[in-house]
Amino acid sequence: MPHKTANQSVHIVLGTAGFGSAKDPQAKFNDATSATPLLDLFRSHGHTELDTARAYPVEAGGTAEELLGRLEVGSWATINSKVKSWTPHAHRKEGIEKSVADSLEALNVDKVHIMFLHAPDRTTPFEETCRAMDAAHREGKFERFGLSNFTAEEVDEVVAICGKEGFVKPTAYQAKYSIIARGSEEDLFPVLRKHGISFHAYSPSAAGFFSGNVTRESVNSSGSRWDSGTLLGKIYQGDYFKDEIFAAATRVKKSAEAVGLTGHGVALRWTLYHSLLRAEHGDAIIVGCSSLAQMEQNLEYIEQGPLPKNLVEEMGQVWDSVKATAPSYHK
């Protein structure tokens, strides 16, 4: 029997940034032997939505989609992906066309559910980008248009362009969101709600920052997502390696342990049950892992339901303590 969460309608999505070629040391699921048990576990808990990207894994882009395609996940999963976005002019018409086509070929599917722009390409006019996405949508290559890492003002701009030109409008948005990354609440969430756009939260536990295992020495751990020798590690350090955020993580961990919980579990449960995410808006959290055991633990935490009231109140105080130095929701 599928397991149920107390907030079942907020989608639980499997993040696959750790899938793909071992050429990226942060990719832990490299083949059917390692990936299939994880996918089976996720399905056994009643979840069937996957998040990937043309850029995954970061140092071997495209190989996550290729692995998912070889495993024929399209036969049972709802798949969301993202176009290549991290270089100048990536969102020109030909760039969008190629990225979408390459994703579908790698995934071995005719279409995906949501195709996100992974990040804004500010070197290309948004109208050209939206026109290319509209053309791909009209060709049936994806069901919903999504944005990721755009500012609130840029979301408004994209929606206005799409409305004016008769293009498909974005109906999903993806960004980091956690106890210590809530900057989106003030300006972004009102814009999303105004336009009927669902929110997909990535890094809902701040990339494991509350586990107690992340220290300034983590930069020396090869293969870790915090490894300073990798692009992703540098990004994570820039977001989280600040004195106020380390202090906040320690506070979350100690407060959790005082009531028999873990900092990591509290972080996941806060994002799912006590944040601005709402089932009626089609919101989701994206949960990743570096091992099967870690995903088992994540799913167990998720299924434990809401947190004690006093702990929720303290998490609000934690946010107040880091608000000035918290990582941004946009790029």
Backbone torsions as a table, in degrees:
resi	resn	phi	psi	omega
1	MET	NA	135.7	176.7
2	PRO	-62.4	143.0	174.7
3	HIS	-75.8	155.2	179.3
4	LYS	-120.1	147.6	171.8
5	THR	-105.2	159.7	179.4
6	ALA	-68.3	-15.4	-179.2
7	ASN	-129.3	53.4	-168.9
8	GLN	-56.6	-29.8	-173.5
9	SER	-78.6	-15.6	168.6
10	VAL	-77.3	114.9	-171.3
11	HIS	-61.8	138.2	170.5
12	ILE	-101.7	117.0	-173.9
13	VAL	-114.7	135.4	178.1
14	LEU	-83.5	120.3	175.7
15	GLY	-83.6	133.8	-174.1
16	THR	-116.4	27.1	177.0
17	ALA	-64.5	-19.0	178.6
18	GLY	-94.0	9.9	176.0
19	PHE	-94.3	153.0	171.3
20	GLY	122.2	-163.7	-172.6
21	SER	-63.1	140.1	176.4
22	ALA	-68.3	-5.4	173.7
23	LYS	-60.7	-24.7	171.2
24	ASP	-96.2	112.5	-176.7
25	PRO	-62.8	-16.1	178.9
26	GLN	-88.7	-3.5	175.1
27	ALA	-87.2	111.3	-175.2
28	LYS	-98.4	-13.1	-179.2
29	PHE	-116.4	96.2	-167.8
30	ASN	-102.7	-14.4	-174.0
31	ASP	-157.3	-178.7	-178.2
32	ALA	-61.5	-36.6	-177.1
33	THR	-60.4	-40.8	-179.0
34	SER	-89.4	-33.4	-173.4
35	ALA	-83.8	-35.7	-175.0
36	THR	-60.9	-45.1	178.0
37	PRO	-59.6	-35.5	178.4
38	LEU	-66.4	-46.2	178.9
39	LEU	-62.8	-40.1	178.8
40	ASP	-64.3	-41.6	178.2
41	LEU	-61.4	-47.1	-179.3
42	PHE	-59.2	-45.3	178.9
43	ARG	-64.1	-37.4	-177.1
44	SER	-64.5	-20.0	177.1
45	HIS	-93.9	10.3	173.8
46	GLY	87.5	15.9	-177.0
47	HIS	-112.4	137.7	-175.1
48	THR	-137.9	19.1	-178.9
49	GLU	-110.0	131.0	-177.8
50	LEU	-118.7	144.4	176.3
51	ASP	-117.1	127.4	177.6
52	THR	-140.8	-170.1	-179.3
53	ALA	-164.7	155.3	175.6
54	ARG	-62.5	-25.6	-176.4
55	ALA	-88.1	-0.1	-176.1
56	TYR	-94.1	142.3	-13.1
57	PRO	-71.9	163.4	-166.9
58	VAL	-56.2	-37.6	-176.2
59	GLU	-101.8	10.4	174.4
60	ALA	-150.6	52.2	-173.5
61	GLY	-51.1	138.6	179.2
62	GLY	97.6	-23.3	-174.2
63	THR	-79.1	-20.1	173.5
64	ALA	-66.0	-47.7	178.5
65	GLU	-62.3	-39.1	179.8
66	GLU	-62.3	-42.5	178.6
67	LEU	-64.8	-44.5	178.0
68	LEU	-60.9	-37.6	177.8
69	GLY	-65.1	-43.2	178.8
70	ARG	-63.5	-31.2	179.6
71	LEU	-84.7	-0.8	176.1
72	GLU	54.4	44.0	-179.5
73	VAL	-65.9	-21.3	178.7
74	GLY	-61.7	-15.4	179.6
75	SER	-75.0	-16.2	-178.5
76	TRP	-139.2	-19.3	-171.7
77	ALA	-101.6	152.7	165.3
78	THR	-88.5	120.6	-173.4
79	ILE	-111.6	131.0	171.6
80	ASN	-114.8	138.7	177.7
81	SER	-136.6	-178.5	-175.8
82	LYS	-140.7	141.9	179.9
83	VAL	-78.7	158.3	176.0
84	LYS	-61.7	131.6	-170.1
85	SER	-141.8	-1.1	-164.7
86	TRP	-99.2	8.5	177.5
87	THR	-124.2	154.3	178.9
88	PRO	-56.2	138.9	176.8
89	HIS	68.0	15.7	179.1
90	ALA	-61.4	-27.9	-175.4
91	HIS	-98.2	19.3	169.2
92	ARG	-65.1	160.8	-176.4
93	LYS	-49.1	-49.7	-176.5
94	GLU	-67.9	-31.3	178.4
95	GLY	-67.9	-44.2	176.8
96	ILE	-61.4	-48.1	-178.6
97	GLU	-57.2	-46.3	-177.3
98	LYS	-67.8	-43.8	-178.2
99	SER	-63.1	-45.5	178.9
100	VAL	-62.4	-46.0	-179.9
101	ALA	-62.6	-42.4	-179.7
102	ASP	-64.8	-39.0	178.4
103	SER	-62.6	-47.9	-178.3
104	LEU	-63.3	-40.2	178.9
105	GLU	-64.8	-45.6	-179.1
106	ALA	-64.2	-41.2	-178.4
107	LEU	-76.5	-12.4	179.5
108	ASN	63.4	43.0	179.0
109	VAL	-135.4	162.2	177.1
110	ASP	-86.0	-24.9	-179.3
111	LYS	-158.5	162.8	171.6
112	VAL	-117.2	169.1	-179.4
113	HIS	-73.9	-60.5	178.1
114	ILE	-119.1	133.5	170.2
115	MET	-113.8	112.7	-179.3
116	PHE	-91.9	148.8	159.8
117	LEU	-81.0	116.3	-169.6
118	HIS	-62.6	-32.5	177.2
119	ALA	-161.8	157.8	179.3
120	PRO	-67.1	137.7	170.4
121	ASP	-103.1	98.8	-174.2
122	ARG	-83.5	3.1	175.1
123	THR	-92.7	-6.5	179.5
124	THR	-119.7	133.2	178.0
125	PRO	-55.4	133.6	-179.7
126	PHE	-58.0	-31.7	-179.9
127	GLU	-62.5	-41.5	178.5
128	GLU	-63.6	-42.9	179.5
129	THR	-62.6	-47.2	-178.7
130	CYS	-65.1	-35.7	177.9
131	ARG	-63.8	-41.9	179.5
132	ALA	-67.1	-39.8	178.0
133	MET	-66.8	-38.6	178.0
134	ASP	-62.5	-41.2	179.7
135	ALA	-62.5	-42.8	179.3
136	ALA	-65.6	-36.8	178.0
137	HIS	-66.1	-43.2	179.0
138	ARG	-63.7	-28.0	177.6
139	GLU	-81.9	1.0	175.6
140	GLY	79.8	22.7	-175.6
141	LYS	-86.1	-16.7	171.3
142	PHE	-155.4	156.8	-176.6
143	GLU	-89.6	-34.9	-177.4
144	ARG	-133.8	145.8	178.9
145	PHE	-96.8	129.7	-180.0
146	GLY	-125.5	156.3	175.4
147	LEU	-118.8	152.0	176.4
148	SER	-144.4	135.7	174.5
149	ASN	66.9	17.8	174.1
150	PHE	-84.9	152.3	173.2
151	THR	-73.1	163.5	177.4
152	ALA	-59.5	-40.6	179.9
153	GLU	-63.7	-38.1	179.2
154	GLU	-69.6	-33.6	175.5
155	VAL	-62.1	-47.4	176.7
156	ASP	-56.3	-43.0	-178.3
157	GLU	-64.2	-45.2	-180.0
158	VAL	-63.3	-44.5	179.5
159	VAL	-61.3	-40.8	179.6
160	ALA	-64.2	-43.2	178.4
161	ILE	-61.2	-46.4	-178.0
162	CYS	-64.4	-38.8	177.9
163	GLY	-65.4	-43.9	-178.7
164	LYS	-64.6	-41.6	-174.2
165	GLU	-92.0	-5.5	-178.8
166	GLY	77.1	23.2	178.8
167	PHE	-83.7	161.4	171.9
168	VAL	-59.3	134.2	-179.1
169	LYS	-92.0	151.2	175.8
170	PRO	-67.7	138.4	178.1
171	THR	-126.1	7.1	177.2
172	ALA	-144.7	149.7	180.0
173	TYR	-142.4	139.6	-178.2
174	GLN	-126.8	133.6	176.9
175	ALA	-159.7	166.7	175.5
176	LYS	-69.2	145.4	-178.4
177	TYR	-162.0	123.5	-179.5
178	SER	-162.3	-176.3	178.0
179	ILE	-52.4	-37.2	-176.2
180	ILE	-109.0	15.6	176.7
181	ALA	-140.4	75.0	-174.1
182	ARG	-117.9	17.8	-178.2
183	GLY	-61.5	-22.5	-179.6
184	SER	-70.2	-18.0	-174.0
185	GLU	-65.4	-34.9	-172.7
186	GLU	-78.2	-46.4	-175.9
187	ASP	-111.3	-32.0	-175.8
188	LEU	-79.7	-49.4	-175.0
189	PHE	-56.7	-42.7	177.2
190	PRO	-59.3	-36.8	178.4
191	VAL	-67.2	-44.0	179.6
192	LEU	-62.1	-44.3	-178.6
193	ARG	-65.9	-37.8	178.7
194	LYS	-59.0	-38.1	-175.3
195	HIS	-98.9	3.9	179.4
196	GLY	69.1	37.8	-177.7
197	ILE	-104.1	127.5	178.9
198	SER	-78.3	155.5	-178.2
199	PHE	-112.9	127.8	175.0
200	HIS	-109.4	114.8	-175.4
201	ALA	-90.5	117.5	171.3
202	TYR	-100.7	162.1	-173.5
203	SER	52.2	50.6	-178.1
204	PRO	-68.1	-15.3	174.7
205	SER	-116.0	22.5	178.9
206	ALA	55.0	46.1	175.1
207	ALA	57.1	36.9	177.5
208	GLY	78.6	16.1	-173.9
209	PHE	-65.9	-21.5	-176.5
210	PHE	-94.4	4.3	-177.3
211	SER	-73.5	-20.6	-175.0
212	GLY	91.9	-5.8	-178.1
213	ASN	-92.2	-10.7	-177.4
214	VAL	-94.8	118.1	177.9
215	THR	-132.8	174.7	176.7
216	ARG	-64.4	-19.4	177.4
217	GLU	-80.9	-9.4	179.3
218	SER	-60.0	-21.4	-178.9
219	VAL	-64.6	-16.0	-178.1
220	ASN	-95.1	2.0	-176.9
221	SER	-92.4	104.3	-178.4
222	SER	-64.0	133.9	179.6
223	GLY	89.2	-12.4	176.5
224	SER	-74.0	152.0	176.7
225	ARG	-66.4	-13.4	-179.6
226	TRP	-97.5	1.7	-176.7
227	ASP	-59.0	119.1	-176.8
228	SER	-67.5	-11.8	178.3
229	GLY	-83.1	0.7	-179.2
230	THR	-119.0	156.2	178.5
231	LEU	-61.3	-44.9	-178.4
232	LEU	-64.2	-40.3	178.3
233	GLY	-60.2	-41.4	178.0
234	LYS	-63.6	-39.0	179.0
235	ILE	-64.8	-47.2	-179.9
236	TYR	-61.3	-42.4	179.2
237	GLN	-62.1	-42.3	178.8
238	GLY	-61.0	-35.0	-179.4
239	ASP	-76.0	-41.8	-165.4
240	TYR	-117.3	-19.1	-174.8
241	PHE	-80.9	72.9	178.7
242	LYS	-134.6	144.6	-174.5
243	ASP	-55.4	-43.2	-178.0
244	GLU	-63.4	-36.5	-177.5
245	ILE	-75.9	-37.2	173.7
246	PHE	-61.3	-41.9	179.0
247	ALA	-63.8	-39.9	178.6
248	ALA	-64.6	-41.7	179.9
249	ALA	-63.0	-40.5	177.5
250	THR	-63.2	-41.1	179.4
251	ARG	-64.0	-44.1	178.7
252	VAL	-60.7	-45.9	-178.4
253	LYS	-62.0	-46.5	-178.8
254	LYS	-66.7	-41.1	179.2
255	SER	-64.8	-38.4	177.9
256	ALA	-65.5	-47.1	-177.3
257	GLU	-65.3	-27.9	179.5
258	ALA	-64.5	-22.3	178.4
259	VAL	-116.3	22.5	174.0
260	GLY	78.6	20.4	-179.9
261	LEU	-115.1	-179.5	176.3
262	THR	-114.6	153.1	178.2
263	GLY	-60.5	-41.1	-179.4
264	HIS	-64.1	-43.9	179.5
265	GLY	-64.1	-41.2	178.1
266	VAL	-62.0	-41.3	-179.5
267	ALA	-62.2	-46.9	178.9
268	LEU	-61.2	-46.5	-176.3
269	ARG	-68.6	-34.2	176.6
270	TRP	-61.7	-47.7	-176.9
271	THR	-63.0	-38.5	-178.0
272	LEU	-76.1	-40.8	-169.3
273	TYR	-108.3	-17.4	-171.2
274	HIS	-128.7	5.2	-180.0
275	SER	-92.5	-163.5	177.5
276	LEU	-85.6	1.8	177.9
277	LEU	-66.2	137.2	-178.2
278	ARG	-137.9	135.8	179.7
279	ALA	-60.2	-38.3	-175.1
280	GLU	-66.4	-16.5	177.7
281	HIS	-96.7	0.2	-178.8
282	GLY	75.9	24.7	-176.8
283	ASP	-70.7	163.4	-175.4
284	ALA	-149.7	158.0	166.8
285	ILE	-119.3	142.2	-179.4
286	ILE	-104.2	119.4	-175.0
287	VAL	-113.5	123.7	177.5
288	GLY	-113.2	-175.8	179.5
289	CYS	-167.7	167.2	175.1
290	SER	-115.7	1.8	177.7
291	SER	-159.3	161.7	177.5
292	LEU	-62.7	-42.6	-179.2
293	ALA	-61.8	-37.7	178.9
294	GLN	-64.8	-40.0	177.8
295	MET	-68.2	-38.1	175.7
296	GLU	-57.0	-44.0	179.8
297	GLN	-66.7	-42.4	179.3
298	ASN	-59.3	-44.6	-179.3
299	LEU	-66.9	-35.8	176.9
300	GLU	-63.9	-44.5	178.1
301	TYR	-59.4	-47.4	-178.0
302	ILE	-56.6	-38.8	-175.5
303	GLU	-81.0	-2.1	178.9
304	GLN	-80.6	-9.7	174.1
305	GLY	83.2	-166.9	-175.7
306	PRO	-62.8	159.4	-180.0
307	LEU	-87.1	161.0	173.1
308	PRO	-59.1	145.8	-174.2
309	LYS	-57.3	-43.1	-177.1
310	ASN	-65.6	-31.5	178.4
311	LEU	-71.4	-37.7	177.2
312	VAL	-61.7	-43.3	179.1
313	GLU	-62.2	-40.0	179.5
314	GLU	-67.5	-33.9	178.0
315	MET	-64.4	-29.7	174.0
316	GLY	-65.6	-38.2	177.4
317	GLN	-68.0	-35.7	177.2
318	VAL	-60.0	-44.7	179.0
319	TRP	-61.0	-42.3	178.8
320	ASP	-58.1	-33.4	-176.1
321	SER	-75.4	-19.7	-176.8
322	VAL	-117.3	-1.4	-172.1
323	LYS	-51.4	-39.9	-175.2
324	ALA	-72.4	-21.9	-176.8
325	THR	-121.0	9.3	-176.0
326	ALA	-66.0	151.6	177.1
327	PRO	-63.8	144.7	-179.9
328	SER	-74.9	151.7	177.1
329	TYR	-80.7	-15.1	-175.5
330	HIS	-120.2	168.0	178.8
331	LYS	-103.1	NA	NA
